[in-house]
Structure formats: structure tokens, C-alpha cells
């Protein structure tokens, strides 16, 4: 399974990538929404793991653009963010229904093992 | 009892209290970043995925501690009943010292750190510890922002000093997409918005801590430019006494 990891922190990104690779996933890491579109185009991700707080463009802007391409409309998205999940369940419903959000993980409280477990539960086999 | 007491305290909060609470929230949000890095690094080492990297842990912890100390110094200076004693401080010497301290963090984030001193000028009147803390805080913030850039020419932070009409500007510059109005908005949103400066992916606490320290020295942070780079600087009054020597 190929994962596109959108992580703006240059120190944290290789740590998450190493943890996912140790679980036998291939990982492409990018730091920004702009680069993520290019990386998705080149590498056709099976899953996107993304921080919502991105410089220049926020996560919602990325999701809107990402979902506008027909070939990526079914790709599940895991939000892995320093931002806590919204308390409003309607917002979560919209993110699930419109943007394919599979889970929203609060980064400080999510171990890499828990992140891998969420990816694993997607059950995608390639 | 507590239920009633806390809202009363809240109602009695002054504008200054609220500003300090917001700065504290911003600092707390920022501290999650290095603490999470350390926690995940420890997890990977425990599971045998990566070896223990004690230098990385030390660098991450040192930056976090510097932010806490800078915040506390700003709080101490702003709430002190005594007037702040300014002393003549050499900007070039201080920038060199700050660059030396920032170097490991810049290396950690794979960001090039440079220093430029335009022209010759004497000392400025400043609180040495406050000025150093402010520049360190700005440096940590700009290095993290620089680390998120994907081209080597943008992964650059410059410490610079130069003369302007009001005095000597000391600050740090990088590939930030910021305008003067952005800082005004960010200062009003600190601690309330997750990304007060859209060009940063974090709380930008280092900028607000630096501004608090600048305020303690009766200056403020300003958006400035150094060649093609945008950044943040504070202008300090030259030391008149030593200029005549």
C-alpha cells in the first residue's frame, strides 16, 4: 500500500515515515498542499495521511482540490493533526461524506503504533 | 465554590491578563511540537525502528526550554514594578551569539543559517537577556518555517542588523510570505487561532514571545525585508553615550 504523508514539520515527517515503512507501507512525504497534488499525480496514493495545519494553504483547501479530481475521489484520508477533532459532529459528517475522511487523529495523543493500526484497519490490499 | 469563583476571576480579567493568557495558550500549543517529536522518537527507539538519537532529543528539548524561558522572562519584565534597566549592547556581538546558539537547531531542520551586518554602527540600548531571548525565539520559529520549504534556496534563515531612520534594526529573515498587516492580525489572533500567521503551520508562539520581550524594551516587532527575504525585526535606539567615544 502506498501512503502520501503530508507533514509540514521537517523533523517529524521522517519519524512518521520510518514508522509506516517499518509496517511495510511505502511512503511519499511532502510538506505542503501544493506539493501533495504533484506527488499524488505521480505516485497514485492508496491512502493520504495529512496535517490540517499547513503553511500557505490549509488542510480543507487541499481536500477540496484533491477531491475535485475524479481518480482521487475514493482515496481515504486520515487527518493526523495538532488540531483536535471538531466537537461538532456535523463538521465531522461533512468531512467523512464530502472529503473521504476515514479518521481524525489528534497527533500529540496518537502513537505511531496507533496510526499504523488505523491505516491497517482500512484493509486496503494492493 | 470553585464553579462560581472562576467565572468571577474571568470577569475581573483585564486586557493585559487576557493578552498574557493568550500568549500562554500560544506557547502551550507550540510546546506540543517538540514534546510530540520526542515522544515519537522514543517510541521508534523502543520498537527498534530507529536507534536512539540523543543529539536530536537534546536539540528538541533545548528549543522547548528556550521558549519557556523566553516566555517567562517576557512575563517577568512586563509585570515588574521596576523600570527596565537598559544597557549598551553590541548588535553584531549579540547576533553572533544567537547564531551560534541557533546553529544546532538549524542543522536539525536542514536550514542554512547566515548572518549579515550592513554598515558599521555602535551599540544599542537594550536589555541584553531580553534581546537575546527575543532573537532566539524568532530564530526557532523561522527555522521551523524554513524547514517546511521544499527548495534549498528557501530553506534559509538570515540574522541581520542594519540602520534605519529610527535606530538599529535587529531581526531574522527567511522565505516568509508576510506583509505588515499580517503581523497586526496575527498579534490580535495569538492564542485564539491555531495558525495566526497563515504562512506558518504552527502557533507562531516564538513571534509573540519576541514581541512581548520587545515591548518590555519599549520597542515592537515589525515586518521587514532583507534583500528578497521577509522577516521580523525590532528597532532599538543607538547608545548616544558611546557614540561620542
Contacts between the chains, C-beta under 8 A, distances in Angstrom:
chain1	res1	chain2	res2	distance
A	8	B	148	4.3
A	8	B	201	4.1
A	9	B	33	6.7
A	9	B	37	7.6
A	9	B	144	7.1
A	9	B	147	7.1
A	9	B	148	7.2
A	9	B	201	7.4
A	10	B	109	5.1
A	10	B	110	6.2
A	10	B	144	7.8
A	10	B	147	3.3
A	10	B	148	6.3
A	11	B	37	5.6
A	11	B	56	7.5
A	11	B	60	7.2
A	11	B	108	6.2
A	11	B	109	6.2
A	11	B	147	7.0
A	12	B	33	7.8
A	12	B	36	7.1
A	12	B	37	5.6
A	12	B	40	6.9
A	15	B	37	6.9
A	15	B	40	4.9
A	15	B	41	6.1
A	15	B	44	6.2
A	15	B	50	7.5
A	16	B	40	7.2
A	18	B	44	6.1
A	18	B	49	5.5
A	18	B	50	5.6
A	19	B	40	7.5
A	19	B	43	7.6
A	19	B	44	6.0
A	19	B	49	6.1
A	22	B	47	7.4
A	22	B	49	4.4
A	30	B	150	7.4
A	31	B	147	8.0
A	31	B	148	4.6
A	31	B	149	7.4
A	31	B	150	5.7
A	32	B	148	6.9
A	32	B	150	6.6
A	35	B	150	5.7
A	51	B	201	7.1
A	53	B	194	5.8
A	53	B	195	5.5
A	53	B	201	4.9
A	53	B	202	6.8
A	54	B	201	5.6
A	55	B	145	6.8
A	55	B	148	5.4
A	55	B	198	7.4
A	55	B	199	5.5
A	55	B	200	6.0
A	55	B	201	4.5
A	56	B	177	6.7
A	56	B	198	6.7
A	56	B	199	6.2
A	58	B	195	7.3
A	58	B	198	8.0
A	82	B	29	7.3
A	82	B	32	5.9
A	82	B	33	7.2
A	82	B	36	7.7
A	82	B	194	7.6
A	82	B	202	7.5
A	83	B	194	5.6
A	107	B	32	7.8
A	107	B	36	5.9
A	108	B	32	5.0
A	108	B	35	7.1
A	108	B	36	4.9
A	108	B	39	7.7
A	111	B	39	7.9
A	111	B	40	7.5
A	111	B	43	5.6
A	112	B	40	5.8
A	112	B	43	5.5
A	112	B	44	6.6
A	113	B	43	7.1
A	113	B	47	7.4
